[in-house]
Every structure is written in C-alpha cells, then in structure tokens.
C-alpha cells in the first residue's frame, strides 16, 4: 500500500508563481519516491502538485466538494467528492501519513492548524507536518508572539525552504 501525503496550498496561483513551481517539483519528487499525493483537487497549488505527480507516473487523489463545481484539475487520478467542508478536511487529514503546506490563504491556514491541533490533542499520532517556503517562518513566529503557542508545540512542525527539503523531511519519517 502506498503512503499518502496531503498537500495544502492556495488555489489562486499560476505557473509564474513560486508556490506553483514548488508544488510542481514537489509532486514529481513525491511520486518518484512512491508516495501518492492527496490534495483538494482544484487549481493553483493543487493543480501543480497533481501535474508534477502525474508527469512522474504517480497517483493523485483529489478530495473535492460534492456541492461545488467540478474540479477542473485534469491531473487527478480520481476525485473523491466530500459532502461538506468538514468531511473534505477529514479526507485530507486522517488518511495521510504526512503533510506539506505551501503558501495559500485562510483555507491553507485552517488545514495546517487543524493537523497541528490534532497532534496537540493526540487525536492523530504525530506525522510529518512540513511548511514549504519562506512565507511560513514569519507566520509561525507571529503566532508565537501573538497567540498561545509554546516552543514545545513546534516539535511537530518542520520548515523546508525547497521541495527537496520537504521530501527529505517526509522520507525521514517514512
């Protein structure tokens, strides 16, 4: 059975954006190492990671919303429509053995913090949670300064400046 890695990131980026290019490389690297990519199934980072994985011969599962328009992501191996947002989040989180988040919006923040909170509450055994890109360190630092985030709670989070670093973190825990 292949290990599933969920990818989180924004839907508003295109091929000229760094997070799209990083997601494309990430998908290729994960597929080349035998991982199945799981994503939200739509555009932007989700399309890029799907494209990269499929171009490398990998599988991609898109957890989509049943009530929303068709994904429009031609690189999915299969789409699994979820009845609502909570079921979609459950599909992205519970079945995966690791997570990589790229730059995105509030939906991406929800996904990252939900995974992180599952670890804190011991609802999931710890798995790699990798934050890819230079946007993440200042975000997490801001959370530490303005919210109640203790240093010990950061033990589940890994920062990765490149897709290669992200995959190395995933592989080290596999």
C-alpha positions in Angstrom: 0.0 0.0 0.0 1.3 3.4 -1.0 1.8 6.1 1.6 -0.5 9.1 1.1 0.9 12.6 1.5 -1.6 15.5 1.7 -0.6 18.8 0.1 -2.2 22.1 1.2 -1.9 25.4 -0.6 -3.7 28.2 -2.4 -5.9 27.9 -5.4 -5.1 31.4 -6.8 -1.5 30.9 -8.0 -0.4 30.2 -11.6 2.6 28.8 -13.4 4.6 32.0 -12.9 4.3 31.9 -9.1 7.0 30.4 -6.9 4.5 28.2 -5.0 3.1 26.7 -8.2 6.7 25.9 -9.4 7.5 24.4 -5.9 4.3 22.4 -5.9 5.1 21.0 -9.4 8.6 19.9 -8.2 7.1 18.6 -5.0 4.6 16.4 -6.9 7.4 15.0 -9.1 9.6 14.2 -6.2 6.9 12.6 -4.1 5.7 10.4 -7.0 9.3 9.4 -7.8 9.7 8.1 -4.3 6.4 6.1 -4.4 4.1 8.4 -2.5 0.5 9.0 -3.5 -0.4 12.7 -3.5 -3.7 13.8 -1.8 -4.9 17.4 -2.4 -8.1 19.5 -2.5 -8.4 18.7 -6.2 -8.8 22.2 -7.6 -6.5 24.8 -9.2 -3.3 26.6 -8.1 -1.0 24.6 -5.8 -3.4 21.6 -6.0 -3.2 21.5 -9.8 0.6 22.0 -9.8 1.3 19.2 -7.3 -1.1 16.9 -9.2 0.5 17.7 -12.5 4.0 17.1 -11.1 3.0 13.7 -9.6 1.2 12.5 -12.7 4.1 13.5 -15.0 6.3 11.4 -12.8 3.9 8.4 -13.1 2.3 8.9 -9.7 -1.2 8.8 -8.4 -3.2 11.8 -7.2 -6.4 11.7 -5.1 -8.5 14.9 -5.1 -10.8 15.4 -2.1 -13.3 17.7 -3.6 -16.6 19.2 -2.5 -19.7 17.5 -3.9 -21.7 20.7 -4.0 -19.1 22.8 -5.8 -18.3 22.9 -9.5 -16.3 20.1 -11.0 -12.6 20.3 -10.0 -11.3 21.3 -13.4 -8.0 19.7 -12.5 -7.1 17.3 -15.3 -4.3 15.8 -13.4 -6.3 13.8 -10.8 -6.2 10.1 -10.9 -9.5 10.2 -9.1 -11.7 12.6 -7.3 -13.4 11.7 -4.1 -16.3 14.2 -3.5 -17.0 15.0 0.1 -20.5 16.1 1.3 -19.2 19.1 3.1 -16.1 21.0 4.2 -15.6 19.0 7.4 -15.7 15.7 5.5 -13.3 17.2 3.0 -10.9 18.2 5.8 -11.3 14.7 7.3 -10.4 13.1 4.0 -7.3 15.3 3.6 -6.1 14.7 7.1 -7.0 11.3 8.6 -5.8 9.0 5.8 -2.4 10.7 5.2 0.9 9.8 6.7 2.4 13.3 6.2 1.5 16.8 5.2 3.2 19.6 3.2 1.8 23.1 3.1 2.8 25.8 0.6 1.7 29.4 0.6 -2.0 29.8 0.5 -4.9 31.7 2.1 -7.1 31.1 5.1 -8.1 27.7 3.9 -4.5 26.6 4.0 -4.1 28.1 7.5 -7.1 26.1 8.6 -5.7 22.9 7.2 -2.3 23.4 8.8 -3.7 24.4 12.2 -6.2 21.6 12.2 -3.5 19.0 11.6 -1.3 20.7 14.2 -4.2 20.7 16.7 -4.9 17.0 16.1 -1.3 16.3 17.2 -1.6 18.5 20.3 -4.8 16.8 21.3 -3.4 13.4 20.5 -6.2 12.7 18.0 -3.6 11.6 15.5 -0.2 10.1 16.1 2.5 12.6 15.1 3.3 12.6 11.4 5.4 15.0 9.4 3.9 18.4 9.0 6.2 20.4 6.7 5.8 24.0 5.9 7.4 24.7 2.5 8.5 28.1 1.5 9.8 31.3 3.1 6.3 32.6 3.9 5.9 30.2 6.9 8.6 31.1 9.4 7.3 34.6 9.9 3.7 33.4 10.1 4.6 30.9 12.8 6.8 33.4 14.6 3.8 35.8 14.6 1.6 33.1 16.1 4.2 32.6 18.8 4.3 36.3 19.6 0.5 37.0 19.5 -1.2 33.7 20.4 -0.6 31.0 22.9 1.9 28.8 21.0 4.6 27.3 23.1 8.0 26.3 21.8 7.4 22.7 22.8 4.3 22.6 20.5 6.6 23.3 17.5 8.2 19.9 17.7 5.8 18.6 15.0 6.5 21.3 12.5 9.3 21.3 10.1 10.3 24.2 7.8 11.6 23.5 4.3 13.0 26.1 2.0 12.8 23.8 -1.0 10.7 20.9 -2.3 13.8 18.7 -1.9 14.0 19.6 1.8 10.3 19.0 2.2 10.6 15.5 0.7 13.6 14.7 2.9 11.5 15.5 6.0 8.7 13.3 4.7 11.1 10.5 3.9 12.9 10.7 7.2 9.7 9.8 9.0 8.5 7.1 6.5 
